[in-house]
């Protein structure tokens, strides 16, 4: 120990600093032990997956050509699938990043007319171009794949985005179709259990009009079908004694309706944080 302290002193570290470091390590001992335990558990998972799939020296042999019957690559993907508890895995150096991987997966599984639902809010910026929420050539939206999302928000707020302006009153076919899509989206977002129901609340309808789309009077828009679906999923009752409705309109990159379900006491905060949605006359 004396030799160690002398060595530290030659490096400009005094005994007092060394003692302070030792005391700090002692305080953090339990935390470091927990981290080591997690690391050991994950290492054991990897070793188990390698044993299960019989990883051997033959798996590391070089390959040429198209990679057909590449035992090492196939085995590596089986190891990844076991470690991450998936049905299968695709582990290739040609997939350059996470967005590339997600683009490949989405493009392979979605067909024109399908709908992509994000139950955890908006995707990150580069994926927005892939989906088409930010207009981009070759996006999924250009190929007829629709998109909607359910926001995860602080303060007990809930938001559902529909990729369309609500239909006019009397357009019963489109209203029923929109309500059916909303019901299906809610089931996919909450497959096991719906969140606790709102008792006294406000439904805020944010109508977003894309370039060139004419603004409609709010009283000409059909709310009933969507509100019935929202009541069944999220509200105790939509009677006016418990549920108030607010509507606003503004310009956006594309047509959409965002429906917010808010605790009544949170509505003033929502108004303040979404001033651009209602303050001032919209561009007509």
RAZI-V658867 format. One record per residue. N is the residue number from 1. RES is the residue in one small letter. SS is DSSP state (hx for helix, st for strand, lp for the rest). PHI is phi in whole degrees, -180 to 180 (* if undefined). OMEGA is omega in whole degrees, 0 to 359 (NA if undefined). Layout:
N,RES,SS,PHI,OMEGA  N,RES,SS,PHI,OMEGA
This chain:
1,x,lp,*,179  2,x,hx,-61,179  3,x,hx,-65,179  4,x,hx,-64,179  5,x,hx,-63,178  6,x,hx,-63,179  7,x,hx,-63,178  8,x,hx,-63,180  9,x,hx,-63,176  10,x,hx,-65,178  11,x,lp,-93,178  12,x,lp,87,180  13,x,lp,-105,185  14,x,lp,-77,176  15,x,hx,-57,180  16,x,hx,-65,179  17,x,hx,-66,179  18,x,hx,-61,180  19,x,hx,-64,178  20,x,hx,-63,178  21,x,hx,-63,179  22,x,hx,-65,178  23,x,hx,-64,179  24,x,hx,-65,177  25,x,hx,-60,180  26,x,hx,-65,179  27,x,hx,-66,183  28,x,lp,-94,186  29,x,hx,-57,182  30,x,hx,-65,180  31,x,hx,-67,178  32,x,hx,-65,178  33,x,hx,-64,178  34,x,hx,-65,178  35,x,hx,-63,178  36,x,hx,-61,180  37,x,hx,-67,177  38,x,hx,-64,180  39,x,hx,-62,179  40,x,hx,-65,179  41,x,hx,-62,181  42,x,hx,-68,177  43,x,hx,-64,179  44,x,hx,-65,177  45,x,hx,-62,180  46,x,hx,-66,179  47,x,hx,-62,178  48,x,hx,-62,180  49,x,hx,-65,179  50,x,hx,-68,177  51,x,hx,-66,181  52,x,hx,-58,183  53,x,lp,-96,173  54,x,lp,54,176  55,x,lp,-66,182  56,x,lp,-142,181  57,x,hx,-60,181  58,x,hx,-63,181  59,x,hx,-69,184  60,x,hx,-101,179  61,x,lp,-69,180  62,x,lp,-69,177  63,x,lp,-129,177  64,x,lp,-134,176  65,x,lp,74,186  66,x,lp,-85,179  67,x,lp,83,177  68,x,lp,-63,179  69,x,lp,55,177  70,x,lp,-83,186  71,x,hx,-60,181  72,x,hx,-64,181  73,x,hx,-66,180  74,x,hx,-61,181  75,x,hx,-70,177  76,x,hx,-59,180  77,x,hx,-69,175  78,x,hx,-68,177  79,x,hx,-63,179  80,x,hx,-60,181  81,x,hx,-61,179  82,x,hx,-70,181  83,x,hx,-64,184  84,x,lp,-97,175  85,x,lp,57,177  86,x,lp,-117,178  87,x,lp,-69,181  88,x,lp,-157,179  89,x,lp,-142,176  90,x,lp,-123,183  91,x,lp,-119,185  92,x,lp,-137,177  93,x,lp,-68,180  94,x,lp,-72,177  95,x,lp,-84,195  96,x,lp,-86,183  97,x,lp,-162,181  98,x,hx,-64,179  99,x,hx,-64,177  100,x,hx,-60,180  101,x,hx,-63,180  102,x,hx,-66,178  103,x,hx,-62,178  104,x,hx,-60,183  105,x,hx,-66,181  106,x,hx,-66,181  107,x,hx,-65,181  108,x,hx,-78,188  109,x,hx,-109,182  110,x,lp,-106,180  111,x,lp,-114,176  112,x,lp,-53,183  113,x,lp,97,177  114,x,lp,-76,179  115,x,st,-124,175  116,x,st,-102,180  117,x,st,-113,172  118,x,st,-106,181  119,x,lp,-82,185  120,x,lp,-126,177  121,x,lp,86,185  122,x,lp,-72,177  123,x,lp,-74,178  124,x,lp,-70,197  125,x,hx,-60,183  126,x,hx,-69,178  127,x,hx,-73,177  128,x,hx,-61,177  129,x,hx,-70,178  130,x,hx,-66,182  131,x,hx,-72,181  132,x,lp,110,174  133,x,lp,-66,165  134,x,lp,-107,186  135,x,lp,-51,183  136,x,lp,-144,177  137,x,lp,-58,178  138,x,lp,81,181  139,x,lp,-72,177  140,x,lp,-61,179  141,x,hx,-61,179  142,x,hx,-65,179  143,x,hx,-95,174  144,x,lp,87,176  145,x,lp,-95,180  146,x,st,-84,185  147,x,st,-145,170  148,x,st,-148,185  149,x,st,-143,173  150,x,st,-116,185  151,x,st,-79,168  152,x,st,-104,189  153,x,lp,-127,176  154,x,hx,-75,175  155,x,hx,76,178  156,x,hx,78,178  157,x,lp,-82,176  158,x,st,-133,179  159,x,st,-135,177  160,x,st,-122,181  161,x,st,-105,175  162,x,st,-106,183  163,x,lp,-83,178  164,x,lp,-170,169  165,x,lp,-75,181  166,x,lp,-58,182  167,x,lp,-71,177  168,x,st,-71,173  169,x,lp,-59,179  170,x,lp,93,177  171,x,lp,-86,190  172,x,hx,-67,182  173,x,hx,-63,181  174,x,hx,-68,179  175,x,hx,-64,180  176,x,hx,-67,179  177,x,hx,-63,180  178,x,hx,-66,178  179,x,hx,-65,178  180,x,hx,-64,179  181,x,hx,-65,179  182,x,hx,-65,180  183,x,hx,-63,179  184,x,hx,-65,180  185,x,hx,-65,179  186,x,hx,-66,179  187,x,hx,-63,180  188,x,hx,-72,181  189,x,hx,-73,181  190,x,lp,-129,187  191,x,lp,-68,186  192,x,lp,-98,184  193,x,lp,-156,177  194,x,lp,-75,177  195,x,lp,-68,177  196,x,lp,-56,185  197,x,lp,-79,176  198,x,st,-78,180  199,x,lp,-97,175  200,x,lp,-101,191  201,x,st,-148,175  202,x,st,-127,171  203,x,st,-99,179  204,x,st,-106,180  205,x,st,-98,180  206,x,st,-103,181  207,x,st,-89,183  208,x,st,-111,183  209,x,st,-107,179  210,x,lp,-73,181  211,x,lp,-56,177  212,x,lp,85,180  213,x,lp,-80,182  214,x,lp,-76,178  215,x,lp,-69,178  216,x,lp,-111,173  217,x,lp,-65,181  218,x,hx,-61,183  219,x,hx,-76,175  220,x,hx,-95,183  221,x,st,-97,182  222,x,lp,-87,179  223,x,lp,-107,194  224,x,hx,-61,185  225,x,hx,-62,179  226,x,hx,-66,182  227,x,hx,-67,177  228,x,hx,-63,179  229,x,hx,-67,179  230,x,hx,-63,179  231,x,hx,-63,182  232,x,hx,-62,185  233,x,hx,-91,195  234,x,hx,-126,188  235,x,st,-114,171  236,x,lp,-66,179  237,x,lp,-165,180  238,x,lp,-101,174  239,x,lp,-60,184  240,x,lp,-65,177  241,x,lp,-71,183  242,x,lp,-115,188  243,x,st,-130,176  244,x,st,-106,181  245,x,st,-125,179  246,x,st,-134,180  247,x,st,-127,175  248,x,st,-148,182  249,x,st,-137,175  250,x,st,-162,178  251,x,st,-77,175  252,x,lp,-153,181  253,x,lp,-71,181  254,x,lp,-154,181  255,x,lp,-65,177  256,x,st,-167,170  257,x,st,-129,177  258,x,st,-110,182  259,x,st,-105,181  260,x,st,-104,173  261,x,st,-111,189  262,x,st,-128,166  263,x,st,-58,186  264,x,hx,-55,183  265,x,hx,-71,181  266,x,hx,-90,185  267,x,hx,-62,177  268,x,hx,-58,178  269,x,hx,-66,178  270,x,hx,-63,179  271,x,hx,-57,182  272,x,hx,-68,183  273,x,hx,-82,179  274,x,lp,-123,183  275,x,hx,-58,181  276,x,hx,-66,182  277,x,hx,-81,187  278,x,hx,-135,185  279,x,lp,-79,177  280,x,lp,86,181  281,x,lp,-70,178  282,x,lp,-71,174  283,x,lp,-66,182  284,x,lp,-107,NA
